């Protein structure tokens, strides 16, 4: 399973303008809503409900917001970088700079968990994190993720 099977170029945001958690989820869900042909508010509501269970802002400046929805048919990822960092209630209290947002159909727990595990492995790599923060274009980010996908292939 490759993350690039679920991440489209138009769902990559190279410089998030958001300043807080809700704005970040709205900004990152917007291209996904277009891809899925659904309302952005529905996606954001599901993501915020998931955040109520516990923050998806982890250590080392990474966030992995995710949710399962009953009204979608496809698994979709978006990716974003915040140069300034965002208060995302991370576990270590530090600003979050790198985000993968994952949305899956409600009945696809297997894919959901496998993708979360794969992305978590990728995000633990400091070299990956440094490269994507420095990247200036969607193409650069896709190339970096492609290499990480190959490195961490199942």
Rosetta constraint file for C-alpha pairs under 8 A:
AtomPair CA 1 CA 5 HARMONIC 7.52 0.50
AtomPair CA 1 CA 115 HARMONIC 7.80 0.50
AtomPair CA 1 CA 153 HARMONIC 7.06 0.50
AtomPair CA 1 CA 154 HARMONIC 6.83 0.50
AtomPair CA 2 CA 6 HARMONIC 7.67 0.50
AtomPair CA 2 CA 149 HARMONIC 5.81 0.50
AtomPair CA 2 CA 153 HARMONIC 7.12 0.50
AtomPair CA 3 CA 7 HARMONIC 6.33 0.50
AtomPair CA 3 CA 77 HARMONIC 7.82 0.50
AtomPair CA 3 CA 115 HARMONIC 7.06 0.50
AtomPair CA 3 CA 118 HARMONIC 7.83 0.50
AtomPair CA 3 CA 119 HARMONIC 7.47 0.50
AtomPair CA 3 CA 145 HARMONIC 7.82 0.50
AtomPair CA 3 CA 149 HARMONIC 6.59 0.50
AtomPair CA 4 CA 8 HARMONIC 7.20 0.50
AtomPair CA 4 CA 142 HARMONIC 7.81 0.50
AtomPair CA 4 CA 145 HARMONIC 7.45 0.50
AtomPair CA 4 CA 146 HARMONIC 6.84 0.50
AtomPair CA 4 CA 149 HARMONIC 7.67 0.50
AtomPair CA 6 CA 75 HARMONIC 6.33 0.50
AtomPair CA 6 CA 76 HARMONIC 4.97 0.50
AtomPair CA 6 CA 77 HARMONIC 5.50 0.50
AtomPair CA 7 CA 11 HARMONIC 6.68 0.50
AtomPair CA 7 CA 12 HARMONIC 7.95 0.50
AtomPair CA 7 CA 76 HARMONIC 6.24 0.50
AtomPair CA 7 CA 77 HARMONIC 4.83 0.50
AtomPair CA 7 CA 78 HARMONIC 5.97 0.50
AtomPair CA 7 CA 79 HARMONIC 7.75 0.50
AtomPair CA 8 CA 12 HARMONIC 7.22 0.50
AtomPair CA 8 CA 77 HARMONIC 7.59 0.50
AtomPair CA 8 CA 78 HARMONIC 7.46 0.50
AtomPair CA 9 CA 138 HARMONIC 6.34 0.50
AtomPair CA 9 CA 139 HARMONIC 7.53 0.50
AtomPair CA 9 CA 142 HARMONIC 7.32 0.50
AtomPair CA 10 CA 31 HARMONIC 6.62 0.50
AtomPair CA 11 CA 28 HARMONIC 7.54 0.50
AtomPair CA 11 CA 31 HARMONIC 5.21 0.50
AtomPair CA 11 CA 32 HARMONIC 6.35 0.50
AtomPair CA 11 CA 77 HARMONIC 7.27 0.50
AtomPair CA 11 CA 78 HARMONIC 4.73 0.50
AtomPair CA 11 CA 79 HARMONIC 6.39 0.50
AtomPair CA 12 CA 78 HARMONIC 5.77 0.50
AtomPair CA 12 CA 79 HARMONIC 4.78 0.50
AtomPair CA 12 CA 80 HARMONIC 5.77 0.50
AtomPair CA 12 CA 138 HARMONIC 6.02 0.50
AtomPair CA 13 CA 28 HARMONIC 7.44 0.50
AtomPair CA 13 CA 78 HARMONIC 7.97 0.50
AtomPair CA 13 CA 79 HARMONIC 6.19 0.50
AtomPair CA 13 CA 80 HARMONIC 4.55 0.50
AtomPair CA 13 CA 81 HARMONIC 6.47 0.50
AtomPair CA 13 CA 138 HARMONIC 7.27 0.50
AtomPair CA 14 CA 80 HARMONIC 5.83 0.50
AtomPair CA 14 CA 81 HARMONIC 5.36 0.50
AtomPair CA 14 CA 82 HARMONIC 7.54 0.50
AtomPair CA 14 CA 135 HARMONIC 7.55 0.50
AtomPair CA 14 CA 136 HARMONIC 6.46 0.50
AtomPair CA 14 CA 137 HARMONIC 6.31 0.50
AtomPair CA 14 CA 138 HARMONIC 6.42 0.50
AtomPair CA 15 CA 80 HARMONIC 6.94 0.50
AtomPair CA 15 CA 81 HARMONIC 5.40 0.50
AtomPair CA 15 CA 82 HARMONIC 5.36 0.50
AtomPair CA 15 CA 83 HARMONIC 6.48 0.50
AtomPair CA 16 CA 24 HARMONIC 7.45 0.50
AtomPair CA 16 CA 27 HARMONIC 7.55 0.50
AtomPair CA 16 CA 80 HARMONIC 6.31 0.50
AtomPair CA 16 CA 81 HARMONIC 5.81 0.50
AtomPair CA 16 CA 82 HARMONIC 4.87 0.50
AtomPair CA 16 CA 83 HARMONIC 7.58 0.50
AtomPair CA 17 CA 24 HARMONIC 7.99 0.50
AtomPair CA 17 CA 82 HARMONIC 7.22 0.50
AtomPair CA 18 CA 23 HARMONIC 5.22 0.50
AtomPair CA 18 CA 24 HARMONIC 5.08 0.50
AtomPair CA 18 CA 27 HARMONIC 7.09 0.50
AtomPair CA 18 CA 82 HARMONIC 7.96 0.50
AtomPair CA 18 CA 86 HARMONIC 7.31 0.50
AtomPair CA 19 CA 23 HARMONIC 6.58 0.50
AtomPair CA 19 CA 24 HARMONIC 7.08 0.50
AtomPair CA 19 CA 85 HARMONIC 7.99 0.50
AtomPair CA 19 CA 86 HARMONIC 5.58 0.50
AtomPair CA 19 CA 87 HARMONIC 7.24 0.50
AtomPair CA 20 CA 24 HARMONIC 6.13 0.50
AtomPair CA 20 CA 86 HARMONIC 5.78 0.50
AtomPair CA 20 CA 87 HARMONIC 5.66 0.50
AtomPair CA 20 CA 88 HARMONIC 6.54 0.50
AtomPair CA 21 CA 25 HARMONIC 6.26 0.50
AtomPair CA 21 CA 86 HARMONIC 7.26 0.50
AtomPair CA 21 CA 87 HARMONIC 6.64 0.50
AtomPair CA 21 CA 88 HARMONIC 5.13 0.50
AtomPair CA 21 CA 89 HARMONIC 7.94 0.50
AtomPair CA 22 CA 26 HARMONIC 6.19 0.50
AtomPair CA 22 CA 44 HARMONIC 7.79 0.50
AtomPair CA 22 CA 48 HARMONIC 7.38 0.50
AtomPair CA 23 CA 27 HARMONIC 6.03 0.50
AtomPair CA 24 CA 28 HARMONIC 6.00 0.50
AtomPair CA 25 CA 29 HARMONIC 5.78 0.50
AtomPair CA 25 CA 44 HARMONIC 6.05 0.50
AtomPair CA 25 CA 47 HARMONIC 7.24 0.50
AtomPair CA 25 CA 48 HARMONIC 7.98 0.50
AtomPair CA 25 CA 65 HARMONIC 7.89 0.50
AtomPair CA 26 CA 30 HARMONIC 6.10 0.50
AtomPair CA 26 CA 40 HARMONIC 7.12 0.50
AtomPair CA 26 CA 41 HARMONIC 7.74 0.50
AtomPair CA 26 CA 44 HARMONIC 5.91 0.50
AtomPair CA 27 CA 31 HARMONIC 7.90 0.50
AtomPair CA 28 CA 32 HARMONIC 7.36 0.50
AtomPair CA 28 CA 78 HARMONIC 6.38 0.50
AtomPair CA 28 CA 79 HARMONIC 7.24 0.50
AtomPair CA 28 CA 80 HARMONIC 6.89 0.50
AtomPair CA 28 CA 101 HARMONIC 7.06 0.50
AtomPair CA 29 CA 33 HARMONIC 6.03 0.50
AtomPair CA 29 CA 40 HARMONIC 6.24 0.50
AtomPair CA 29 CA 43 HARMONIC 6.55 0.50
AtomPair CA 29 CA 44 HARMONIC 6.69 0.50
AtomPair CA 29 CA 78 HARMONIC 7.37 0.50
AtomPair CA 29 CA 101 HARMONIC 7.66 0.50
AtomPair CA 30 CA 34 HARMONIC 6.59 0.50
AtomPair CA 30 CA 40 HARMONIC 5.68 0.50
AtomPair CA 31 CA 35 HARMONIC 6.32 0.50
AtomPair CA 31 CA 78 HARMONIC 7.63 0.50
AtomPair CA 32 CA 36 HARMONIC 6.03 0.50
AtomPair CA 32 CA 40 HARMONIC 7.93 0.50
AtomPair CA 32 CA 76 HARMONIC 6.79 0.50
AtomPair CA 32 CA 77 HARMONIC 7.35 0.50
AtomPair CA 32 CA 78 HARMONIC 6.74 0.50
AtomPair CA 33 CA 37 HARMONIC 5.60 0.50
AtomPair CA 33 CA 38 HARMONIC 5.01 0.50
AtomPair CA 33 CA 39 HARMONIC 5.88 0.50
AtomPair CA 33 CA 40 HARMONIC 5.15 0.50
AtomPair CA 33 CA 43 HARMONIC 7.28 0.50
AtomPair CA 34 CA 38 HARMONIC 6.56 0.50
AtomPair CA 36 CA 72 HARMONIC 7.06 0.50
AtomPair CA 36 CA 74 HARMONIC 7.37 0.50
AtomPair CA 38 CA 42 HARMONIC 7.73 0.50
AtomPair CA 39 CA 43 HARMONIC 6.98 0.50
AtomPair CA 40 CA 44 HARMONIC 6.22 0.50
AtomPair CA 41 CA 45 HARMONIC 5.97 0.50
AtomPair CA 42 CA 46 HARMONIC 6.37 0.50
AtomPair CA 43 CA 47 HARMONIC 6.24 0.50
AtomPair CA 43 CA 69 HARMONIC 7.95 0.50
AtomPair CA 44 CA 48 HARMONIC 6.00 0.50
AtomPair CA 45 CA 49 HARMONIC 6.11 0.50
AtomPair CA 46 CA 50 HARMONIC 6.30 0.50
AtomPair CA 46 CA 67 HARMONIC 6.10 0.50
AtomPair CA 46 CA 68 HARMONIC 7.56 0.50
AtomPair CA 46 CA 69 HARMONIC 7.15 0.50
AtomPair CA 47 CA 51 HARMONIC 6.28 0.50
AtomPair CA 47 CA 65 HARMONIC 6.72 0.50
AtomPair CA 47 CA 66 HARMONIC 6.12 0.50
AtomPair CA 47 CA 67 HARMONIC 5.48 0.50
AtomPair CA 48 CA 52 HARMONIC 6.39 0.50
AtomPair CA 49 CA 53 HARMONIC 7.12 0.50
AtomPair CA 50 CA 54 HARMONIC 7.13 0.50
AtomPair CA 50 CA 66 HARMONIC 7.19 0.50
AtomPair CA 50 CA 67 HARMONIC 6.27 0.50
AtomPair CA 51 CA 55 HARMONIC 5.05 0.50
AtomPair CA 51 CA 56 HARMONIC 6.52 0.50
AtomPair CA 51 CA 65 HARMONIC 7.58 0.50
AtomPair CA 55 CA 88 HARMONIC 7.54 0.50
AtomPair CA 55 CA 89 HARMONIC 6.13 0.50
AtomPair CA 55 CA 90 HARMONIC 6.56 0.50
AtomPair CA 55 CA 91 HARMONIC 7.48 0.50
AtomPair CA 56 CA 63 HARMONIC 5.64 0.50
AtomPair CA 56 CA 64 HARMONIC 5.35 0.50
AtomPair CA 56 CA 65 HARMONIC 5.23 0.50
AtomPair CA 56 CA 66 HARMONIC 7.76 0.50
AtomPair CA 56 CA 88 HARMONIC 7.97 0.50
AtomPair CA 56 CA 90 HARMONIC 7.11 0.50
AtomPair CA 57 CA 61 HARMONIC 7.68 0.50
AtomPair CA 57 CA 62 HARMONIC 6.12 0.50
AtomPair CA 57 CA 63 HARMONIC 4.19 0.50
AtomPair CA 57 CA 64 HARMONIC 6.43 0.50
AtomPair CA 57 CA 65 HARMONIC 7.47 0.50
AtomPair CA 57 CA 88 HARMONIC 5.60 0.50
AtomPair CA 57 CA 89 HARMONIC 5.94 0.50
AtomPair CA 57 CA 90 HARMONIC 3.96 0.50
AtomPair CA 57 CA 91 HARMONIC 6.27 0.50
AtomPair CA 57 CA 96 HARMONIC 6.86 0.50
AtomPair CA 58 CA 62 HARMONIC 5.60 0.50
AtomPair CA 58 CA 63 HARMONIC 5.71 0.50
AtomPair CA 58 CA 64 HARMONIC 7.69 0.50
AtomPair CA 58 CA 90 HARMONIC 4.94 0.50
AtomPair CA 58 CA 91 HARMONIC 5.07 0.50
AtomPair CA 58 CA 92 HARMONIC 6.88 0.50
AtomPair CA 59 CA 90 HARMONIC 6.49 0.50
AtomPair CA 59 CA 91 HARMONIC 5.88 0.50
AtomPair CA 59 CA 92 HARMONIC 5.35 0.50
AtomPair CA 59 CA 94 HARMONIC 7.54 0.50
AtomPair CA 60 CA 92 HARMONIC 7.78 0.50
AtomPair CA 60 CA 94 HARMONIC 7.67 0.50
AtomPair CA 60 CA 96 HARMONIC 7.72 0.50
AtomPair CA 61 CA 85 HARMONIC 7.82 0.50
AtomPair CA 61 CA 90 HARMONIC 7.73 0.50
AtomPair CA 61 CA 94 HARMONIC 6.49 0.50
AtomPair CA 61 CA 95 HARMONIC 5.88 0.50
AtomPair CA 61 CA 96 HARMONIC 4.04 0.50
AtomPair CA 61 CA 97 HARMONIC 5.15 0.50
AtomPair CA 61 CA 98 HARMONIC 6.30 0.50
AtomPair CA 62 CA 96 HARMONIC 5.31 0.50
AtomPair CA 62 CA 97 HARMONIC 6.00 0.50
AtomPair CA 62 CA 98 HARMONIC 4.79 0.50
AtomPair CA 62 CA 99 HARMONIC 5.88 0.50
AtomPair CA 62 CA 123 HARMONIC 7.03 0.50
AtomPair CA 63 CA 88 HARMONIC 7.60 0.50
AtomPair CA 63 CA 90 HARMONIC 7.61 0.50
AtomPair CA 63 CA 96 HARMONIC 6.35 0.50
AtomPair CA 63 CA 97 HARMONIC 7.72 0.50
AtomPair CA 63 CA 98 HARMONIC 6.16 0.50
AtomPair CA 63 CA 99 HARMONIC 4.71 0.50
AtomPair CA 63 CA 100 HARMONIC 6.53 0.50
AtomPair CA 64 CA 99 HARMONIC 5.71 0.50
AtomPair CA 64 CA 100 HARMONIC 5.03 0.50
AtomPair CA 64 CA 101 HARMONIC 5.67 0.50
AtomPair CA 64 CA 102 HARMONIC 7.35 0.50
AtomPair CA 64 CA 116 HARMONIC 7.92 0.50
AtomPair CA 65 CA 99 HARMONIC 7.53 0.50
AtomPair CA 65 CA 100 HARMONIC 6.77 0.50
AtomPair CA 65 CA 101 HARMONIC 4.97 0.50
AtomPair CA 65 CA 102 HARMONIC 6.44 0.50
AtomPair CA 66 CA 101 HARMONIC 5.64 0.50
AtomPair CA 66 CA 102 HARMONIC 4.55 0.50
AtomPair CA 66 CA 103 HARMONIC 5.67 0.50
AtomPair CA 67 CA 102 HARMONIC 6.60 0.50
AtomPair CA 67 CA 103 HARMONIC 5.22 0.50
AtomPair CA 67 CA 104 HARMONIC 6.60 0.50
AtomPair CA 68 CA 103 HARMONIC 5.78 0.50
AtomPair CA 68 CA 104 HARMONIC 4.84 0.50
AtomPair CA 68 CA 105 HARMONIC 5.36 0.50
AtomPair CA 68 CA 106 HARMONIC 4.63 0.50
AtomPair CA 68 CA 107 HARMONIC 7.96 0.50
AtomPair CA 68 CA 112 HARMONIC 7.95 0.50
AtomPair CA 69 CA 103 HARMONIC 7.24 0.50
AtomPair CA 69 CA 104 HARMONIC 6.31 0.50
AtomPair CA 69 CA 105 HARMONIC 5.03 0.50
AtomPair CA 69 CA 106 HARMONIC 4.71 0.50
AtomPair CA 70 CA 105 HARMONIC 5.62 0.50
AtomPair CA 70 CA 106 HARMONIC 4.70 0.50
AtomPair CA 70 CA 107 HARMONIC 7.46 0.50
AtomPair CA 71 CA 105 HARMONIC 7.12 0.50
AtomPair CA 71 CA 106 HARMONIC 7.96 0.50
AtomPair CA 72 CA 104 HARMONIC 7.28 0.50
AtomPair CA 72 CA 105 HARMONIC 5.32 0.50
AtomPair CA 72 CA 106 HARMONIC 7.92 0.50
AtomPair CA 73 CA 104 HARMONIC 7.80 0.50
AtomPair CA 73 CA 105 HARMONIC 5.71 0.50
AtomPair CA 74 CA 104 HARMONIC 6.40 0.50
AtomPair CA 74 CA 105 HARMONIC 6.30 0.50
AtomPair CA 75 CA 102 HARMONIC 7.47 0.50
AtomPair CA 75 CA 103 HARMONIC 5.73 0.50
AtomPair CA 75 CA 104 HARMONIC 4.31 0.50
AtomPair CA 75 CA 105 HARMONIC 6.40 0.50
AtomPair CA 76 CA 102 HARMONIC 6.05 0.50
AtomPair CA 76 CA 103 HARMONIC 5.45 0.50
AtomPair CA 76 CA 104 HARMONIC 6.54 0.50
AtomPair CA 77 CA 100 HARMONIC 6.71 0.50
AtomPair CA 77 CA 101 HARMONIC 5.45 0.50
AtomPair CA 77 CA 102 HARMONIC 4.66 0.50
AtomPair CA 77 CA 103 HARMONIC 6.45 0.50
AtomPair CA 78 CA 100 HARMONIC 5.77 0.50
AtomPair CA 78 CA 101 HARMONIC 5.07 0.50
AtomPair CA 78 CA 102 HARMONIC 6.75 0.50
AtomPair CA 79 CA 98 HARMONIC 7.71 0.50
AtomPair CA 79 CA 99 HARMONIC 5.56 0.50
AtomPair CA 79 CA 100 HARMONIC 4.58 0.50
AtomPair CA 79 CA 101 HARMONIC 6.23 0.50
AtomPair CA 80 CA 98 HARMONIC 6.01 0.50
AtomPair CA 80 CA 99 HARMONIC 5.06 0.50
AtomPair CA 80 CA 100 HARMONIC 6.60 0.50
AtomPair CA 81 CA 97 HARMONIC 5.50 0.50
AtomPair CA 81 CA 98 HARMONIC 4.75 0.50
AtomPair CA 81 CA 99 HARMONIC 6.30 0.50
AtomPair CA 81 CA 132 HARMONIC 7.52 0.50
AtomPair CA 81 CA 133 HARMONIC 6.36 0.50
AtomPair CA 82 CA 86 HARMONIC 6.94 0.50
AtomPair CA 82 CA 96 HARMONIC 7.47 0.50
AtomPair CA 82 CA 97 HARMONIC 4.65 0.50
AtomPair CA 82 CA 98 HARMONIC 6.48 0.50
AtomPair CA 82 CA 133 HARMONIC 7.80 0.50
AtomPair CA 83 CA 97 HARMONIC 6.28 0.50
AtomPair CA 83 CA 133 HARMONIC 6.88 0.50
AtomPair CA 84 CA 97 HARMONIC 7.22 0.50
AtomPair CA 85 CA 95 HARMONIC 4.84 0.50
AtomPair CA 85 CA 96 HARMONIC 5.04 0.50
AtomPair CA 85 CA 97 HARMONIC 4.68 0.50
AtomPair CA 86 CA 95 HARMONIC 4.98 0.50
AtomPair CA 86 CA 96 HARMONIC 5.04 0.50
AtomPair CA 86 CA 97 HARMONIC 6.55 0.50
AtomPair CA 87 CA 94 HARMONIC 7.34 0.50
AtomPair CA 87 CA 95 HARMONIC 5.05 0.50
AtomPair CA 87 CA 96 HARMONIC 6.33 0.50
AtomPair CA 88 CA 95 HARMONIC 6.74 0.50
AtomPair CA 88 CA 96 HARMONIC 6.11 0.50
AtomPair CA 89 CA 93 HARMONIC 6.36 0.50
AtomPair CA 90 CA 94 HARMONIC 6.22 0.50
AtomPair CA 90 CA 95 HARMONIC 7.15 0.50
AtomPair CA 90 CA 96 HARMONIC 6.99 0.50
AtomPair CA 97 CA 133 HARMONIC 7.54 0.50
AtomPair CA 98 CA 129 HARMONIC 7.38 0.50
AtomPair CA 98 CA 132 HARMONIC 7.92 0.50
AtomPair CA 98 CA 133 HARMONIC 7.33 0.50
AtomPair CA 100 CA 119 HARMONIC 7.73 0.50
AtomPair CA 102 CA 112 HARMONIC 7.92 0.50
AtomPair CA 104 CA 108 HARMONIC 6.58 0.50
AtomPair CA 104 CA 111 HARMONIC 7.91 0.50
AtomPair CA 104 CA 112 HARMONIC 6.25 0.50
AtomPair CA 108 CA 112 HARMONIC 6.21 0.50
AtomPair CA 109 CA 113 HARMONIC 6.04 0.50
AtomPair CA 110 CA 114 HARMONIC 6.13 0.50
AtomPair CA 111 CA 115 HARMONIC 5.97 0.50
AtomPair CA 112 CA 116 HARMONIC 6.21 0.50
AtomPair CA 113 CA 117 HARMONIC 6.16 0.50
AtomPair CA 114 CA 118 HARMONIC 6.15 0.50
AtomPair CA 115 CA 119 HARMONIC 5.99 0.50
AtomPair CA 116 CA 120 HARMONIC 5.99 0.50
AtomPair CA 117 CA 121 HARMONIC 6.34 0.50
AtomPair CA 118 CA 122 HARMONIC 6.40 0.50
AtomPair CA 118 CA 152 HARMONIC 7.23 0.50
AtomPair CA 119 CA 123 HARMONIC 6.06 0.50
AtomPair CA 120 CA 124 HARMONIC 6.27 0.50
AtomPair CA 121 CA 125 HARMONIC 7.10 0.50
AtomPair CA 121 CA 152 HARMONIC 7.36 0.50
AtomPair CA 122 CA 128 HARMONIC 7.15 0.50
AtomPair CA 122 CA 148 HARMONIC 6.29 0.50
AtomPair CA 122 CA 149 HARMONIC 7.69 0.50
AtomPair CA 122 CA 152 HARMONIC 7.08 0.50
AtomPair CA 123 CA 128 HARMONIC 6.95 0.50
AtomPair CA 123 CA 129 HARMONIC 6.55 0.50
AtomPair CA 124 CA 129 HARMONIC 7.97 0.50
AtomPair CA 125 CA 129 HARMONIC 6.50 0.50
AtomPair CA 126 CA 130 HARMONIC 6.19 0.50
AtomPair CA 127 CA 131 HARMONIC 6.18 0.50
AtomPair CA 128 CA 132 HARMONIC 6.26 0.50
AtomPair CA 128 CA 144 HARMONIC 7.23 0.50
AtomPair CA 128 CA 148 HARMONIC 7.35 0.50
AtomPair CA 129 CA 133 HARMONIC 6.26 0.50
AtomPair CA 130 CA 134 HARMONIC 6.38 0.50
AtomPair CA 131 CA 135 HARMONIC 6.16 0.50
AtomPair CA 131 CA 144 HARMONIC 7.27 0.50
AtomPair CA 132 CA 140 HARMONIC 7.95 0.50
AtomPair CA 132 CA 141 HARMONIC 5.90 0.50
AtomPair CA 132 CA 144 HARMONIC 6.98 0.50
AtomPair CA 135 CA 140 HARMONIC 5.85 0.50
AtomPair CA 135 CA 141 HARMONIC 6.17 0.50
AtomPair CA 136 CA 140 HARMONIC 6.88 0.50
AtomPair CA 136 CA 141 HARMONIC 7.93 0.50
AtomPair CA 137 CA 141 HARMONIC 6.51 0.50
AtomPair CA 138 CA 142 HARMONIC 6.10 0.50
AtomPair CA 139 CA 143 HARMONIC 6.22 0.50
AtomPair CA 140 CA 144 HARMONIC 6.26 0.50
AtomPair CA 141 CA 145 HARMONIC 6.10 0.50
AtomPair CA 142 CA 146 HARMONIC 5.97 0.50
AtomPair CA 143 CA 147 HARMONIC 6.36 0.50
AtomPair CA 144 CA 148 HARMONIC 6.33 0.50
AtomPair CA 145 CA 149 HARMONIC 5.94 0.50
AtomPair CA 146 CA 150 HARMONIC 6.34 0.50
AtomPair CA 147 CA 151 HARMONIC 6.22 0.50
AtomPair CA 148 CA 152 HARMONIC 6.09 0.50
AtomPair CA 149 CA 153 HARMONIC 5.73 0.50
